[in-house]
Amino acid sequence: MKLNTLLYVALFSGLGVFSFLLLINYATFPDKVADVFHSAGTLAFFILAFNVLGYATIRLSTWMDNQYALNLHRRWKLISVYVVVMGMFFLLNYGLLITAKLLAGAARPFMFPNGGWRILITVWLVELVILGLLLANRSMRNALKLQQEAAALQEENNTARYTALQNQLNPHFLFNSLNTLISEIRYNPANAELFTQHLSDVYRYTLQCQNQRLTTLREELDFLNSYIFLHRVRLGDCIHIDNRLPEVCLDSQIPPLTIQLLAENVIKHNVIHMGKPMTIELFYLEKEKELVVRNRIQAKKSATAFGTGLKNLSARYKLLCNRDIVIENNLQEFTVKIPLLHE
């Protein structure tokens, strides 16, 4: 900040000295006026006047940039203010000359014979070029800073929203799993240890994924196997995964817990028991580069519409890669198509 202030002081002092030297060397004045101009006091006054006006211009420019820099509908206000600033610099040069002539007692202080006007306008135009470059540079830097801050805030917001959407493992799943574990310990102790291992794997994976935006399809399938095992113990051997995914797509990436969310959606909204088993099909559309998850519809009478989980998944894809999932329901089969990502 101090360095910028010193640079601005040097710049506006330089403008004052430049204007002073150009006016006294190339404009023709009466001897009395020339004597007034050729003094250290006049030079100091030029420097002071240019710094005061320059400081006011910088402060005004900063305020205007913060108010209107990113608002295209109000750019005319910026232009209006800068036109006023241009006029003020012209009046500054003109006023300094008039003041010097008045102090010297010139007969016609408001007249500039012998090319005086031409020199005055030349000095003013040079000042405008330098000032214009300065203000344009400041405006661009301020606009870039505001855009970077806005982008950083948006990224922070997206990260928070993405994390919130990702942490959607149904709490009822934990309660059901613990109840199942208690039952297994009592009636099937040999299976209780395996059940506990898979439950541990599920929650370990969930915790690991909290700081990840993407994971491989291979890892998701390993997690799905543990997740379905837990449900199979609770529901019986009536839920199956028909995995027809080729090896070539297993290193593709998807948001963590994607397949789990779809499997949970199937279990939540369908009747599943030994008399009505459920098969979740997984296959790959090579041309579209999409993972397809499909199941037969065996809707519960009290089932709510397919909504929250799929909306969360769709929102995650929007935040992550600005793409969407495809949902198809023909009343016989429910299909979700998930774009596979490649970094």
Buried (B, 14 or more C-beta within 10 A) or exposed (E): EEEEEEEBBEBBBEBBBBBBEBBBEEBEBBEBBBEBBEEEEBBEBBBEBBBEBBBEBBEBBEEBBEEBBBEEEEEEEBEEBBEEBBEEBBEBBBEBBBBBBEBBEBEEBEEBEEEBEEBBEBBBEBBBEBBEEBBEEBBEEBEEEBEEEEEEEEEEEEEEBBEEBBEBBBEEBEEBBEEBBEBBBEEEEEEBEEBBEBBEBBBEBBEEBEEEBBBBBBBBBEBBEBBBBBBBBBBEEBBEBEEEBEEEBBEBBBBBBBBBBBBBBBBBBBEBEEEEBBEBBBBBEEEEEBBBBBBBBBEEEEEEEBEEBBEBBBBBBBBBEEEEBEEEEEEEEBBBBBBBBEE
